[in-house]
Amino acid sequence: MKSYTIHFIRHGLTEGNLLGQYIGSTDLPLADEGVAQLENLKRLYTYPKAQLYYCSPMLRCIQTLRILYPEAQPMLVDDLRECDFGDWEGKTAEEIAAQDEHFSEWMEGGKAVTPPNGESGGAFMQRVCASFERIVESMLRSGMDSAVIVTHGGTIMSILSTYGLPKANFYDWMTESGCGYSLRITPGLWMRSMVAEVYDTIPPREVPTPDDGRMVIDLAREAADRAYGKKEGK
């Protein structure tokens, strides 16, 4: 049976990332360090190519796609945007925690907590998941069997914690800038259970392992620990 592949790639570093700030709706460009990092990754690894290219409309994502795929003609998808952090935009976790007693509850996944003047976790999850479902359904209808999606860390974590196999928590799907995951969608399984196999990381793992999916999760956790420390991804 024909299968479909979707490659998620997180945008490159911005100044906000380098400062440890929560940047969602703020339309920051890539930092010079981010551009250099992406260019270096492109020299070292072969990024997967595809028939379709989707991209968040935020400048940092568009610039990332242009560096990694200069010939691509991306489709900009508004609902792939990062969460709007409202009054928390541009602040570090330490700054927010000092000002808002509900921040720690939000970090633990408190569904009733919404960033002041921002987007609730439930609304964000519903928005990005509905967008992903539309992309998958469009691919199934058209027969186009490969796509690259350049988007944000929170968007990737939301989608994979909802549809990804093996099952893992939201923060388990953290990934570093310029990196991501490859998914395989089998139509019958998608129609029946709406799940997708996460079969590799981007860049791909160097040492072949049994294809049971757990190594992907282990690599994701290691990358998150190196990049952010526990539960500090954005």
C-alpha positions, 0 to 999 in steps of 0.5 A, a space after each residue: 500500500 502506498 504511504 506518504 512522508 511528511 518532514 517537519 523542520 523547526 526554524 533557525 535561531 532568532 535573537 529571541 531564542 538566543 536570549 531564552 525568550 518566549 517568541 510566538 506572534 512576534 515576527 522576528 527574523 533569523 539571527 546571524 547565528 541562526 543563518 550560519 547554523 542552517 548553512 552549516 547543517 546544510 553542508 553537513 547533511 542532506 535535507 529530505 526533498 519533497 513534492 510539496 513544501 508548506 511553511 508558517 507565514 512567520 519570517 523566521 520560517 520563510 527564511 529557514 525554508 529559503 536557506 534549506 530549499 532555495 528552489 522550493 515554492 512554499 505554500 504559506 499556512 497561517 494556522 501553522 503559526 506558533 502560539 501567541 504568548 500575549 503579555 509573555 511575548 519577549 520575556 524569559 521564563 524567569 521574568 514571567 515566573 516572577 510576574 505571574 504566579 500561574 506560569 508554573 502551572 502553564 508549564 506543567 500543562 495546565 489547560 485552564 491557564 492562558 497567557 494574559 492577552 494570549 492564546 490558550 493551549 487548547 485553542 493553539 492545539 486545535 488550530 495547528 492540529 486542524 491545519 495538519 489534518 487538512 494537509 494530510 487530507 489534501 495529500 491523500 486526495 491529490 496522491 502527492 506522497 511527500 511534503 516538507 513543513 517548516 514551522 515552529 517548535 511548539 507547532 511540531 510538539 503539538 502535532 506529534 504529541 497528538 498523532 505521532 507513534 510512538 506515543 510521547 508527551 508534548 515536551 518529549 518532541 522538542 527539537 533543536 533549530 534546523 532539526 526535526 522529524 520524518 513521519 510516515 502515514 499509511 492511509 488505512 491506519 490514518 483513516 482508522 486511527 489518525 496516527 502517523 509513524 515517526 520513523 527518523 530524526 532530521 538530520 537522520 540518526 547516524 547509527 541504524 537502529 531497530 525501527 521501533 520508534 523508541 530511538 527517535 524519542 530518546 534522541 529527541 529527549 537528548 536534544 532537548 536536554 542539550 538545547 534547553 534543559 527540561 521543559 524550557 522549549 519554545 
